[in-house]
Amino acid sequence: MAEGEGLLSVDYEVSGRVQGVFFRKYTQKEAKRLGLVGWVQNTSHGTVQGQIQGPAARVREMQEWLRKIGSPQSCISQAEFSNEKKIVALEHQDFKILQ
């Protein structure tokens, strides 16, 4: 972690063609690559939502990935982020796909 950089927690919801295109699997893979923890799940209204936690710079990278990249077959129309807050310790052990 860079000096002076704290931990962040942020919730997200991604809209578009994000279900049935391995979006959750790729989200988990990218989060783990960045050393982030949290979770991801499909919603009943066709979006994907979750939470990411980790060093601020890595969380920002993940936000950019959720906005613009996603899984190869996805088509992201919108990514919304909410409840951003600084945290003193991670609240998750790893990054999970919830059912």
Rosetta blueprint (number, residue, H / E / L):
1 M L
2 A L
3 E L
4 G L
5 E L
6 G L
7 L E
8 L E
9 S E
10 V E
11 D E
12 Y E
13 E E
14 V E
15 S E
16 G E
17 R E
18 V L
19 Q L
20 G L
21 V L
22 F L
23 F H
24 R H
25 K H
26 Y H
27 T H
28 Q H
29 K H
30 E H
31 A H
32 K H
33 R H
34 L L
35 G L
36 L L
37 V E
38 G E
39 W E
40 V E
41 Q E
42 N E
43 T L
44 S L
45 H L
46 G L
47 T L
48 V E
49 Q E
50 G E
51 Q E
52 I E
53 Q E
54 G E
55 P E
56 A H
57 A H
58 R H
59 V H
60 R H
61 E H
62 M H
63 Q H
64 E H
65 W H
66 L H
67 R H
68 K H
69 I L
70 G L
71 S L
72 P L
73 Q L
74 S L
75 C E
76 I E
77 S E
78 Q E
79 A E
80 E E
81 F E
82 S E
83 N E
84 E E
85 K E
86 K E
87 I E
88 V L
89 A L
90 L L
91 E L
92 H L
93 Q L
94 D L
95 F E
96 K E
97 I E
98 L L
99 Q L
